[in-house]
């Protein structure tokens, strides 16, 4: 069974590729920078939108290695996904139907993510 990619998957692949490119990471350099936590082939797949979508643990490692705020990065990805969805008619991500939570609603999630770093 082929994995059906959503707008959030496409936006995430694009954002991660742009982030790593901006930071000057090749796939091999990123593998080394994470001590193999995300291998060359896996980061290539994430950047290219191949195979399974990115896991939360991978996303956090990428944000930590690139020294970016995962909450802010996720917000940017969600906005980009909305644009993809409207342009490409890709399957939507379920919470798009009800909108994003209020700003204060994700404070606990943001704190938990930051505690992980």
Protein Blocks (a to p, Z undefined) as FASTA:
>chain_A
ZZdddfklmmmmmmmmmmmmmnopafklmmmmnnomagfklmmmmmnopajdddfklmmm
mmmmnopafklmmmmmmmmmmmmmmmnopacdfklmnopadfklmmmmmmmmmmmZZ
